[in-house]
């Protein structure tokens, strides 16, 4: 059933884990935006604009650049939220059929949901890090932040692939 038009279109309610991830991801994301709004007037005109691989600021920019992170996060969340509603259009192995479609759809949708919310959490943390550095509250997360991001996104993908391979 390789053609997505021939796949069954199932209405499957969100799982508890999807609701949990959404609550955590959106709490972090909107919390960071509320925090940004609350400190906006106290922020200096120059804030961290970019970090190198070791987590050090390698470019400073206008505080208006801090709005890029919530903007990109909102677009990403919106697009991924829409994609979660159409799991029948994702790419699946040829073994997808009527009897296992629900299992594939739920699994794939849960993976997409996790990745969306992990990205929202990371965007929130980067925003908080930039605010903290700009305000002189610390030096940021340092050299461990990039590996944590890679591992934080990589683990769900690897686990998702392993789990999907077990679907018969």
N, C-alpha and C positions, 0 to 999 in steps of 0.2 A: 504494500500500500504506500509507495513512495510519494505519490501525489497528494499534497495536503488538502486538495478539494475533495478527495475520496475518503479522507479520514473522518471518523465520527466526531461530531461537535457535541461535546458533553458539557452540561452545566454542573460544575463541581464546586461546592462551597469551600471557602477558605478553611484550612486546617488550623488547629490551635497554635501550631508552631509558626504558621504564617502570620497570624494575629500577633503573637508574641514578638516576632522579628519586626513587624511593622510598628508596634508600640515603642520598642527600644530604639529603632532607627529614627523614627520621627521625633521622639523625645530628645534625642541627641541633636538632631538637625535643627528643630525649632528652638530648642534651648540655647544653642549657639547663636542663633539669629537674635533671640531676645537679649542675650548677653551683649552681642555686638551693638544693638540699639541702645542698651542701657549705658554702655561706656563710650558711645560715639563721640560725645562732646569732650571727653577727656583724652581721646586718642591724639597722639602727635600727628603732624601732617605726613611724616614719613613712617611707613610701616614695612615689615618684611614683605617683599614682593616675590621672592623665589628662594629656594633652598637647594644646596648642592647635595650630592649623594650621602655625605656624612652628616647632613642635618644642619649645616651652618648656613646662615643667611648670605647669599651671594648677590642679591640685588634688593634695593630698597625702592619703594614706590609710594604713590599717594595712598592715603587711607581709603579712598574710593575703590581701589583695587580689591579691598576686602569683600566687596559686594560680588566679585566674580565667583567666589566659592559657593555662596548660597544660590547664585543664579544658575551655575552649572549643576549643582546638586538638585535644584528644583526641576530643571529640564530632564536630567537623568531619571529622577524619581517618577516624573510624569510619564515619560516614555516607557520605562520598565513596568510601571503600574498598568499601563494600557496593554503591554505585551503579556502580562500575567493573565489577562482575560481571554487570550487566544492561544492556549497551549497546543491546539491542533496545527498551528502553522510552524511550529519549531521543527528542527531537523531531527529525525529519529532513525534508528536502524531499521533495516528491512523487516525485522521480525515483529514490528508493531502490527497488531491486528485487533479485531473487535474485542477479543477476550482480555487483552492486556493494555488497551488504550488508556483506560482510567488510571492504571498504575503508572504508565509512562507520563501522562499528563500531570498528575499530582506531583510525581517526583521532579519533573522538569520545572514545574511552576514553583515548587518549594526552593529549588536551587536558585532560580532567578530572583525570588523574593529575598533569599539570604544575601545574595550578591548586591542587590539594590540597597538593602539596609546596611550592609557592611560598608559600602561606599558612602552612604549618608553619614555613618558614624565617623569614618575617616575624614570626610570633608569638614565635619563639625570639629574634630580634634585639630586639624590643620588650622582652621579659623581661630580656635581658642589658643593654639600655640602662637600664631601670628599676633594676636591681641596681647598675649602675655609678654612676648618679646618686646613689642612696641611700647608697652607700659613699663618695661623694666622689671618685670616680676620674675624673670628667669631667663635661661638660655634656650629653652625649648626642649624637645624630646631627644635631640642629639642623633648620634649615628645609628641607633637601634630602630628609629621610626620607619625607615624605608624597608628594612628586612621584615618588620612586623606587618607592614602593609602587604608585602609580597606573600608572606605566609598566611596572613588573614584572608586574602583573596584566593590563594592557591589551594589551601586545605579544603574548603568547600567544593571547589572544582574537582579536585582529585577524588574526594569522597563521593561526589556526585557521579563521576564516571564509573567508579568501582560499583556503586549501588545500582546504576543503570544496567551494567553488564549482567547483574544477577536477575534482572527481570526476564522472565520466560515468556 
